[in-house]
Amino acid sequence: MITPRQDDSPEPKSLVDTIQQEILQRICFLDYRAGDQLKEAELAAEFGVSRTPVRDAISRISHLGLVETRNGVGTVVVSLSAAQIRHVYEMRLELASLIGILSPRTVTQADRDAGARLLADAQTLWGDFDARRYVEVNHQLHGLIASLIGNNALQSFWWQTYYQAASTWYKVAKQLGPDVAQALVAELEDITTALDLGDVAAIGFIQRTHIGYGYRRIETQLLSPEQG
């Protein structure tokens, strides 16, 4: 539990980040579904903090379009429309090609080791699939790639569009099962090769390719009935 504060004074940035990440994870895993209400008082009690950092965290999430405030109801979780999801993926495709161009960080042995562990996890998933674990591995992969981005603005947009897209992955994973794990293995095989070569530009193009593949699965499984 986060250490409680005794007043409602401004909280450290890291505290707001922690709460924001936890709420976002719950949205991504559909622990919070569209229409669910986010109650500041209950969340503050759960995290052992004042309502200020909870309010700040929810405010940040609202900018992603994942929650909204409704009169007489409060703050509720919302789903992105088909058009909004398409726009997010259009942006992700463009951002991916910039990963190796805008101040990329040098690949380290720790990065190579992390990629190898993720590949092993993905291979395990392929044989023994779990949708929640699939999203967790995706999240760790995203964190590894984001850490290679040296440009702070690009990194911020990369995380933003990731969270806007993540809950759709969980829905697709539950529908397609091991097929998405097989695709993740293929992606990580390419990425680990690029990491071994220290080629961040190649990682960007690999991401662009697999984001495109993923979006086509989302279109087929989730978006085709809805015209956005």
C-alpha positions in Angstrom: 0.0 0.0 0.0 1.1 3.6 -0.7 2.0 5.5 2.4 -0.9 7.7 3.5 -0.6 11.4 3.7 -2.2 13.4 6.5 -3.5 16.3 4.4 -4.7 17.2 0.9 -1.5 18.9 -0.2 0.0 18.2 -3.7 1.4 14.7 -4.0 4.7 13.7 -5.5 4.6 13.1 -9.2 5.6 9.5 -8.8 2.6 8.8 -6.5 0.2 10.1 -9.2 2.0 8.0 -11.8 1.7 4.8 -9.6 -2.1 5.3 -9.3 -2.5 6.2 -12.9 -0.7 3.1 -14.1 -2.8 0.9 -11.8 -6.1 2.3 -13.1 -4.9 2.1 -16.7 -3.9 -1.5 -16.2 -7.4 -2.3 -14.8 -8.9 -0.7 -17.9 -6.6 -2.6 -20.2 -7.5 -5.9 -18.6 -11.2 -5.0 -18.5 -11.3 -5.2 -14.7 -12.9 -1.8 -15.3 -15.4 -2.0 -18.2 -17.2 0.6 -20.1 -19.8 2.2 -17.9 -18.0 1.4 -14.6 -17.7 4.3 -12.3 -14.4 5.5 -10.8 -15.1 6.7 -7.3 -12.4 9.0 -5.9 -13.1 8.3 -2.3 -13.0 4.5 -2.7 -9.8 4.6 -4.8 -8.2 7.0 -2.2 -9.1 4.6 0.6 -7.8 1.6 -1.4 -4.4 3.3 -2.2 -4.2 4.8 1.3 -3.8 8.4 0.0 -5.8 11.6 -0.1 -8.2 12.2 -3.0 -5.8 14.7 -4.7 -3.5 12.2 -6.4 -6.5 10.0 -7.4 -8.1 13.0 -8.9 -4.9 14.0 -10.7 -4.5 10.4 -12.0 -8.1 10.3 -13.3 -7.6 13.7 -15.0 -4.6 12.4 -16.9 -6.5 9.3 -18.0 -9.4 11.5 -19.2 -7.0 13.0 -21.7 -6.6 9.6 -23.3 -10.3 9.4 -23.9 -10.6 6.3 -21.7 -12.8 7.9 -19.0 -15.3 10.8 -19.0 -17.3 12.8 -16.5 -21.0 12.6 -16.8 -23.5 14.9 -15.1 -25.2 13.1 -12.2 -23.1 10.0 -12.6 -19.4 11.0 -12.1 -16.4 9.6 -13.8 -17.0 6.5 -15.9 -14.9 4.3 -18.1 -15.7 4.6 -21.8 -14.7 2.6 -24.9 -13.1 4.1 -27.9 -15.2 4.1 -31.1 -14.1 2.3 -34.2 -13.1 5.6 -35.7 -11.0 6.5 -32.7 -9.3 3.1 -32.6 -8.5 3.5 -36.3 -7.0 7.0 -35.6 -4.9 5.6 -32.7 -3.5 2.8 -35.0 -2.8 5.3 -37.8 -0.7 7.3 -35.3 1.0 4.2 -33.9 2.1 3.2 -37.4 3.6 6.6 -38.0 5.3 6.8 -34.5 6.9 3.4 -34.9 8.9 4.5 -37.9 10.5 7.3 -35.8 11.8 5.0 -33.0 15.2 4.6 -34.6 15.4 8.1 -35.9 14.7 10.5 -33.0 17.6 10.2 -30.5 17.5 6.4 -30.0 19.3 5.0 -27.0 22.1 2.5 -27.5 21.1 -1.1 -27.0 22.7 -2.8 -24.0 23.2 -6.4 -22.9 20.4 -5.9 -20.4 18.1 -5.0 -23.3 19.2 -8.2 -25.2 18.6 -10.3 -22.1 15.1 -8.7 -21.6 14.2 -9.5 -25.2 15.3 -13.1 -24.8 13.2 -13.5 -21.7 10.2 -12.1 -23.4 10.7 -14.4 -26.3 10.8 -17.4 -24.0 7.6 -16.1 -22.2 5.8 -15.8 -25.6 6.9 -19.3 -26.6 5.4 -20.6 -23.4 2.2 -18.7 -24.0 1.9 -20.3 -27.4 1.8 -23.7 -25.9 -0.2 -22.8 -22.8 -2.3 -19.7 -23.6 -3.6 -17.2 -21.1 -5.1 -13.9 -22.4 -4.1 -11.9 -19.3 -0.5 -13.1 -19.4 -0.4 -12.3 -23.1 -1.3 -8.7 -22.4 1.3 -8.6 -19.6 4.1 -9.8 -22.0 2.9 -7.2 -24.5 3.1 -4.6 -21.8 6.7 -5.6 -20.9 7.7 -5.6 -24.6 6.2 -2.1 -25.0 8.2 -0.9 -21.9 11.4 -2.3 -23.4 10.9 -0.6 -26.7 9.8 2.7 -25.1 13.0 2.6 -23.1 15.0 2.7 -26.3 13.3 6.0 -27.4 15.6 8.9 -26.5 13.1 11.6 -27.6 10.9 12.4 -24.6 8.0 13.7 -26.8 8.0 10.6 -28.9 8.2 8.4 -25.9 5.2 10.2 -24.4 3.0 9.8 -27.5 4.1 6.2 -27.8 2.9 5.4 -24.3 -0.3 7.4 -24.9 -1.3 5.5 -28.0 -0.3 2.2 -26.4 -2.8 2.6 -23.6 -5.5 3.7 -26.0 -5.1 0.5 -27.9 -4.3 -2.0 -25.1 -7.8 -3.0 -24.0 -8.6 -4.0 -27.6 -5.8 -6.5 -27.5 -7.3 -8.2 -24.5 -10.6 -8.6 -26.3 -8.9 -10.0 -29.4 -6.7 -12.3 -27.4 -9.7 -13.9 -25.6 -11.3 -14.5 -29.0 -8.2 -15.8 -31.0 -6.3 -17.5 -28.2 -2.9 -19.1 -29.1 -3.0 -17.5 -32.6 -2.1 -14.2 -31.1 0.7 -15.8 -29.0 2.1 -17.3 -32.3 2.2 -13.8 -33.8 3.9 -12.4 -30.6 6.6 -15.1 -30.9 7.2 -14.1 -34.5 7.4 -10.4 -33.5 9.8 -11.1 -30.7 12.0 -13.3 -32.8 12.5 -10.3 -35.2 13.0 -7.9 -32.3 15.6 -10.1 -30.5 17.6 -10.3 -33.8 17.5 -6.5 -34.1 18.6 -6.2 -30.4 21.5 -8.5 -31.0 22.6 -6.3 -33.9 22.0 -3.1 -31.9 19.7 -1.8 -34.6 17.0 0.4 -33.1 15.8 1.6 -36.5 15.0 -2.0 -37.4 13.0 -2.4 -34.2 10.9 0.6 -35.2 10.1 -0.9 -38.6 9.5 -4.3 -37.0 7.0 -2.6 -34.7 5.3 -0.9 -37.6 4.9 -4.1 -39.4 3.4 -6.0 -36.5 1.2 -3.1 -35.4 -0.3 -3.3 -38.9 -0.8 -7.0 -38.5 -2.4 -6.5 -35.1 -4.7 -3.8 -36.4 -6.0 -6.0 -39.2 -6.9 -8.6 -36.5 -8.7 -5.9 -34.5 -10.6 -4.8 -37.6 -11.7 -8.4 -38.3 -12.6 -9.3 -34.8 -13.9 -6.1 -33.3 -14.5 -3.3 -35.8 -16.2 -4.8 -38.8 -19.8 -4.6 -37.5 -19.3 -0.9 -36.5 -18.9 1.8 -39.1 -16.8 4.5 -37.6 
